[in-house]
Amino acid sequence: MYATETVEFVGGPYDGYHQPLNRVADGLVRDAAVPVSINTILAVSGEDHGPLLPCTRLALYHLRLVDGSWQYHFQGVMACSTA
């Protein structure tokens, strides 16, 4: 199935963010760990973000199909590995 819409992030630091889908929706990963820093959030929202800072936390999301729309639902956060 080809998607022409977006996947929405629900909850957590990326709440409300819509990532355009430009590939097969069936290829989306079920569980995603997304780096979190203030300038990463600014970068995905299209704002001026300056140099990207090292990751300190990961936001964990789980993919669901809700009423025909793909959504990543926030599951929690964990520290980034420094090794």
C-alpha positions as CSV (number, residue, x, y, z in Angstrom):
1,M,0.0,0.0,0.0
2,Y,1.4,3.4,-1.0
3,A,0.8,6.3,1.4
4,T,0.4,9.8,0.2
5,E,-0.2,11.4,3.6
6,T,1.8,11.6,6.8
7,V,2.6,9.7,10.0
8,E,1.6,11.8,13.1
9,F,3.5,11.7,16.4
10,V,1.2,11.6,19.4
11,G,2.5,12.5,22.8
12,G,6.0,13.1,24.0
13,P,8.5,15.8,22.7
14,Y,7.3,15.4,19.1
15,D,3.6,15.6,19.8
16,G,1.7,17.0,16.8
17,Y,4.6,16.6,14.4
18,H,3.6,15.1,11.0
19,Q,6.3,13.3,9.0
20,P,5.4,13.2,5.3
21,L,5.2,9.6,3.9
22,N,7.0,9.3,0.6
23,R,7.5,5.5,0.6
24,V,5.5,2.3,1.2
25,A,3.6,2.7,4.5
26,D,4.0,-1.0,5.2
27,G,7.8,-0.4,5.4
28,L,7.5,1.9,8.5
29,V,9.2,0.5,11.6
30,R,6.9,-0.6,14.3
31,D,9.0,0.8,17.2
32,A,11.1,4.0,16.8
33,A,13.7,5.7,19.0
34,V,14.0,9.3,18.0
35,P,16.9,11.5,19.3
36,V,15.8,14.4,21.5
37,S,17.4,17.8,21.9
38,I,16.0,21.2,21.6
39,N,17.7,21.9,18.3
40,T,16.6,18.5,16.9
41,I,13.0,19.4,17.6
42,L,13.5,22.8,16.0
43,A,15.1,21.2,13.0
44,V,12.2,18.8,12.3
45,S,9.7,21.7,12.7
46,G,11.6,23.7,10.0
47,E,12.9,26.4,12.4
48,D,16.5,27.7,12.6
49,H,18.3,25.2,14.9
50,G,22.0,26.0,14.8
51,P,24.5,23.2,15.0
52,L,22.9,19.9,16.1
53,L,23.8,19.0,19.6
54,P,24.7,15.5,20.8
55,C,21.7,13.3,21.8
56,T,21.0,13.1,25.5
57,R,17.7,11.3,25.4
58,L,15.7,9.1,23.0
59,A,11.9,9.3,22.7
60,L,10.4,5.9,22.2
61,Y,7.3,5.6,19.9
62,H,5.1,2.7,18.8
63,L,3.4,2.7,15.4
64,R,-0.4,2.3,15.2
65,L,-3.0,2.5,12.5
66,V,-5.9,4.6,13.9
67,D,-9.0,5.3,11.8
68,G,-6.9,4.8,8.6
69,S,-4.1,7.1,9.7
70,W,-0.6,6.1,10.7
71,Q,0.4,7.4,14.2
72,Y,3.5,6.9,16.4
73,H,2.3,6.9,20.0
74,F,4.8,8.0,22.7
75,Q,5.9,5.2,25.0
76,G,8.6,6.9,27.1
77,V,12.2,8.2,27.1
78,M,15.6,6.6,27.8
79,A,19.1,8.0,27.9
80,C,21.3,7.9,24.8
81,S,24.3,5.5,25.0
82,T,27.6,7.4,25.2
83,A,29.6,4.4,24.0
